[in-house]
Amino acid sequence: MDIKKQVEYFKWLPYETKKEKVIEMLKQLQWTNEIFAMFYKTLVSLNKISESVLTYLYQSVMEIAVEIEAGRTDEAQDKIKKMAEVLMMIRKQEEMEREKEGNPEELLKNIK
């Protein structure tokens, strides 16, 4: 499996196709590791996620599959840990964006 070629092909896909493909991969994997489950829930709940994050997730899942297939579970676990760090950054940014938007209930109170 040539991951570089697959990632290059992936980069040329339309945004919605990329998002659907990554969500489907994570949906299939969510039962194997909690990190995949958290990424799946996060991606499904987000309106917009950057193409670079989608590409990173796609490439990471592919690399993890290769490591597991080759019996290198430690390397696969390291890649999963790196994915967890990315997930935390995404969630922090999402939280900051929500704070910028403000609390909808507070906004309604201010309007009245």
Protein Blocks (a to p, Z undefined) as FASTA:
>chain_A
ZZklmmmmmmmpcfklmmmmmmmmmmmmmmmpmklmmmmmmmmmpmbdcfklmmmmmmmm
mmmmmmmmnopaklmmmmmmmmmmmmmmmmmmmmmmmmmnopfklmmmmmZZ
